[in-house]
Amino acid sequence: MSGYINVTVVGGLGRDPEVRSTPSGKKIASFSVAVDQGYGESKKTEWVNVIAWEKLADLAEKYLKKGKQIALSGTLQTSSWDDKKTGEKKYKTEVVARDITFMDSPGGKTSDAPHATRQERAVPAPRQQAVPQTRAATGPDSNEFTDDSDLPF
């Protein structure tokens, strides 16, 4: 049976993307994302290593800078190598980005940067969440309320 891993990361860039090309000419960007978890004294920052290929690498190079807030999804990839100095086997796990959403822009306005996907499909701006509508009560024993002042909490 085959499986599927999907990782979602929301956080701030810890460094500017490092962009390079493979010998075959494919562009790859690597960067880290800081994800704060917990509250108060139990707050902890996890650092997630991310790589983006080709068009996503182009967009990361153009729009991403240290401190920018992003949301991304992708899959996990673990690579291994032998340390040349010690001979030890080393491992690195990183997220291979499938799509990236640029969450902020200068001035705090909605980002002009595109929502980027590996497939480069056009993605509309995020939808506003609908405001719940109140309904009139249907009878004296109804659990429905006519406005927020009728709510028991």
N, C-alpha and C positions, 0 to 999 in steps of 0.2 A: 504494500500500500504506500503510495506517495503522499507527502504532506506539503504544507505550505506555511511559510513564516511571513507574517506581516508585522512590521515594526512602525509605530508612530512616535515621533519625537517632537516636542514643542519646547523651545528654549532660545537662548541667545548665543550667537556665534562667539567662540572663545578666541578666535584669531581670523585674520583674513584668509580666504581660500588660497591654497597653494596649487597653482595650475601647471601642469606639465603635459607632455605628449608621449605616447607609446612609440616604439620604433616604427609601427605601421601608420603613425600619424593621428591616432585617435586621442582626443583631448580628455584629460581626467583632472578633476578638481578634488582636493581633499581639505577637510576642515573639521573642527570640533565644535560641538554644541553643548553648552552648559545647561543642565536641567536641575532646577532646585526642587527638592522633595522634602516634605515635612514642614514643621512650623517651629518658631522659637528656637530653643536650645537644641532641639532634635533635627533642625534643618540641616540638610546635607546636599551638596552639589555633586551630581554625577556627570562625568564627561563622556560624551558619546562621539566616537570617531565616525566620520561620514565620508563617502566618496560619491562623486557624481560624474557621469560619463557624457561625452560629446556635447549635445545641445544644452543639457542641464549644466555641464561644466562651463560652457560659454556664458549662460545666464548667471551662474554663481560668480564667475569672474567679474561680470559687469555690475551686478547689483548688491552682492553680499560683502559686508565689511564687519569687522569685529564689533560686537555689541548689538547687531541687528537681530530682531526677533523673527524666527521662522517656525513653521510647522512643516514636517516632512514625513513621508512614509516610504518604506522600502523593505528590503529583505536583508538578512544577516549573511555575512561572508566571513569565514575564518581562514586565515592563511598562516603558514608556518615556514620557518627557515632555521638554519643552523647559524648560531652566532659565530662569526669568524674569529673572535678573540677567545671565547671560552669553549666553543664547540657545543654549547647547550642548545637544545631545541627551544625556539621562541615561538609564541603564538600571538596573533593579533585578530580581534574580531571587530568588524566595522559594519555600518549600515550602508548598503548600496542604495542610494536614493532612487526612487521611482518617480516621485513628484515632490515639489517644494512649493510652499505658499509663503510669500514674503509678507510678513504681518505688519511692518511699520515702514514709514517713509519720513523724510524731513518734514517738520512742521506738524506731525501727528495726523496728517490727512490720510485718507484711504490711499494705499500704495498704488503708484503708477506702474510699478514693476509687475510683470505678468505672473499669474499662477503658472508655474512651469511643470511640465510633465515630460517624461522621456518620449512619449509619442507626439509631443508638440500639438496636442489638440487644443482648440480654443476653449477656454474655460471661463464662464461668466463670473462676475464678482460674487463673493459670498452673499447668500440671501439673508435678509433681515429676518430674525426670528419673529414669528407671528405673536402678537399680544393676545393672550387668552381672552375670549369673549365671555361675558357673564350672561347667564340665562335666567329667565324669570322662573320662580318656583311654581311647580305644578299643583301643589296642594300643601296643607298644613304639615304633613309628615315628610315632605320632600327634603332631600339632602342638598338641593340646589339653592343658591342664593342669588338675590337680585343685584347686589353690588358688594364691593369689598368691605363695607361697614357691617354687613351681616355675617361675615366670616367669624367662626368661633375662636380663631387664634390670631 
